[in-house]
Amino acid sequence: MPTRRELLTSSSLALFGSLLAASRPAAAPARELVKPARLKPGDTVGLIMPSFAQWDPVPIDILLDTLKALGLNAKVGRHVFDRRGYFAGRDEDRAADLNAMFADPEVDAIHCVRGGWGAARLLPLLDWTTIARHPKIFVGYSDITALLLSLHARTGLVTFHGPVGASTWNAFNLDWMKRVLWNGEAAVFANVKEPDDTLVPVRNRTRVITPGKARGRLLGGNLTVFTTIIGSGYLPDFTDAILFLEDVEEAPYSLDRMFTQLKLAGILGRVKGVAWGTCDGCSPGEGFGSLTIPDLLEDHVKPLGVPAYAGAMIGHVDRQFTLPLGVQVELDADAGTITMLESAVA
């Protein structure tokens, strides 16, 4: 018979173990990687609005013309032009559009027209079984981060952090979308070196935080939206991942709070490499009394001891990469590159 002390000790150990498990961030179980079919001329792209409303119809007109010029057909979601406050309609209706696009056999890819806020509100309303049965290219960024990460976590689907439909359809963005989504290229994401009359390059510079190379599954997105769904069960496991992050118009103290949340949730300590993108409108302001973005990267990323760099063309910028979430990549902090080790599409 165990003594009272032995019983108390075993109970304490069991309680400690359960508390330790409870302290770990909720994450969906690992799933087999699912690559969607590549895009090709004649395919149909479904357009949805999972977040904010689009009050001006002109960007949608431009998007429709762009898809036509690319030899693609467009199918506009039933509720794209709805509005409820700042949302593009009710949560149930925005979710219904997303579910319908995955279920529709005529739709080959799904493109989010814009971000804002509200995509995370749809997660409990999504038909995960139907989505898993009909894998398709799914593209967006910013608030769409909630969908990119959760779709990958719940179904294994490779999703794409790239321009939304209302973004600028310039040659840079089109080139990257074609290379990744159409051609199935195992691309090297390297900032473009633009000709200038300066002695050394000035624009699109990268900066080493911690030198070295690392390989892992590429995951990440908008920092604000990412932290919003920590502990929800809609995040993938970030163990040995290559993490990329970006944001816009956030004060340094707010970014500091979010980095701290990633650290306390046990996410930062599990990754093998970090790429920080852009953060337009995130300056410390005038005068003193604020940390800066370099300070925050020094405080939160450098102590990880993993290869890391800043300045990747990721985020709220006119020209951005189309990054595939879930595929194996190699990050080279010294070169400022992310190299795909496999195609992201079938």
Salt bridges, closest charged atoms under 4 A:
ASP43 OD1 - LYS40 NZ 3.06
ASP82 OD2 - HIS79 ND1 2.62
ASP91 OD1 - ARG94 NH1 2.97
ASP91 OD2 - ARG121 NE 2.91
ASP93 OD1 - HIS79 NE2 3.76
ASP93 OD2 - ARG90 NE 3.08
ASP104 OD2 - LYS75 NZ 2.47
GLU106 OE1 - LYS75 NZ 3.68
ASP175 OD2 - ARG179 NH1 3.73
GLU185 OE2 - ARG179 NH2 2.75
GLU194 OE1 - ARG203 NE 3.39
GLU194 OE2 - ARG319 NH2 2.58
ASP196 OD2 - ARG203 NH2 3.71
ASP237 OD1 - ARG270 NH2 3.58
GLU246 OE1 - HIS316 ND1 2.88
ASP256 OD1 - HIS300 NE2 2.66
GLU330 OE2 - ARG215 NE 2.98
GLU342 OE1 - LYS35 NZ 2.84
